[in-house]
Amino acid sequence: MKLSEFIEKCGFELITEGKEDVELTSVYCCDLLSFAMSRNPRGSVWVTVMGNVNTIAVAVLTEGGCIVVAEGTAIDENAIEKAKQQGVAVLKTSKPIFEAALEAHNLISV
């Protein structure tokens, strides 16, 4: 599923737009950035509670498809600005990580 279609269908709040033609291939859940740096798959929907600039850096490094910040966690302004500069799509939801990830999985696995 293309990122643009995911954004349209997921119901999560769009914080920053990304590269809409990115193909989303999987869902990844992790809050430990050093772990995500070596394991976040390319084109993934990364569900996390980490809403800081380092999260954006890891998404760029791993070529993730987008970030979904779950549990209603705040996203700091530096992270939003860096995501815009780097073309990283960031979405937000108040849903728990598991529910957000399951919803994302069900959308992209159709």
C-alpha positions as CSV (number, residue, x, y, z in Angstrom):
1,M,0.0,0.0,0.0
2,K,1.3,3.5,-0.8
3,L,1.8,5.9,2.0
4,S,-0.8,8.3,0.5
5,E,-3.5,5.6,0.6
6,F,-2.5,4.6,4.1
7,I,-2.8,8.2,5.3
8,E,-6.2,8.5,3.7
9,K,-7.6,5.3,5.3
10,C,-5.9,4.9,8.7
11,G,-7.8,7.6,10.7
12,F,-4.6,8.7,12.4
13,E,-3.9,12.4,12.7
14,L,-1.4,13.6,10.1
15,I,1.4,15.7,11.7
16,T,3.8,15.9,8.8
17,E,3.6,14.7,5.2
18,G,6.2,12.4,3.7
19,K,7.0,10.8,0.4
20,E,3.5,9.7,-0.7
21,D,4.8,7.2,-3.3
22,V,6.6,5.1,-0.6
23,E,5.4,1.5,-0.5
24,L,4.5,0.4,3.0
25,T,5.5,-3.2,3.5
26,S,5.3,-4.0,7.2
27,V,4.6,-2.7,10.7
28,Y,7.3,-2.4,13.3
29,C,6.9,-1.6,17.1
30,C,9.8,-0.5,19.2
31,D,10.6,2.3,21.6
32,L,14.3,1.7,22.0
33,L,15.9,3.8,19.3
34,S,19.2,1.9,19.2
35,F,17.2,-1.3,18.7
36,A,15.1,0.3,16.0
37,M,18.2,1.6,14.2
38,S,19.2,-2.0,13.4
39,R,15.8,-3.6,13.0
40,N,13.3,-1.2,11.5
41,P,12.5,-2.5,8.1
42,R,12.6,-0.3,5.0
43,G,9.1,0.9,4.1
44,S,7.7,0.1,7.6
45,V,4.9,1.8,9.6
46,W,6.9,2.3,12.8
47,V,4.6,2.6,15.8
48,T,6.3,4.1,18.9
49,V,5.8,6.5,21.8
50,M,9.0,8.3,21.0
51,G,8.2,11.7,19.6
52,N,11.6,13.4,19.5
53,V,14.1,14.4,16.9
54,N,16.1,11.2,17.3
55,T,13.1,9.2,16.2
56,I,13.1,11.1,12.9
57,A,16.8,10.4,12.5
58,V,16.3,6.7,12.9
59,A,13.4,6.7,10.4
60,V,15.6,8.4,7.9
61,L,18.5,6.1,8.5
62,T,16.4,3.0,8.2
63,E,14.3,4.3,5.3
64,G,11.1,3.7,7.2
65,G,7.8,4.4,5.5
66,C,6.3,6.5,8.2
67,I,6.1,7.0,12.0
68,V,2.9,6.6,14.0
69,V,3.3,8.1,17.5
70,A,0.8,6.2,19.7
71,E,-0.7,6.5,23.1
72,G,-1.4,10.2,22.6
73,T,2.3,11.0,23.2
74,A,3.5,14.5,22.4
75,I,5.7,15.2,19.5
76,D,8.2,17.9,20.1
77,E,8.5,20.9,17.8
78,N,12.1,20.0,16.8
79,A,11.0,16.6,15.7
80,I,8.2,18.1,13.6
81,E,10.5,20.5,11.9
82,K,13.1,17.9,11.2
83,A,10.4,15.5,9.8
84,K,9.3,18.2,7.4
85,Q,12.9,18.9,6.3
86,Q,13.6,15.2,5.8
87,G,10.3,14.3,4.2
88,V,9.3,11.9,7.0
89,A,5.5,11.3,7.4
90,V,4.5,11.4,11.1
91,L,1.1,10.5,12.3
92,K,-0.4,10.5,15.7
93,T,-3.0,8.5,17.6
94,S,-4.3,8.1,21.1
95,K,-4.6,4.4,20.6
96,P,-2.3,2.0,22.4
97,I,0.7,0.8,20.5
98,F,-0.8,-2.7,19.9
99,E,-4.1,-1.4,18.6
100,A,-2.4,1.1,16.3
101,A,0.0,-1.5,15.0
102,L,-2.8,-4.0,14.4
103,E,-4.9,-1.4,12.6
104,A,-1.9,-0.5,10.4
105,H,-1.1,-4.2,9.8
106,N,-4.7,-4.9,8.7
107,L,-4.7,-1.9,6.3
108,I,-1.4,-2.7,4.6
109,S,-1.9,-6.5,4.5
110,V,-5.0,-6.4,2.4
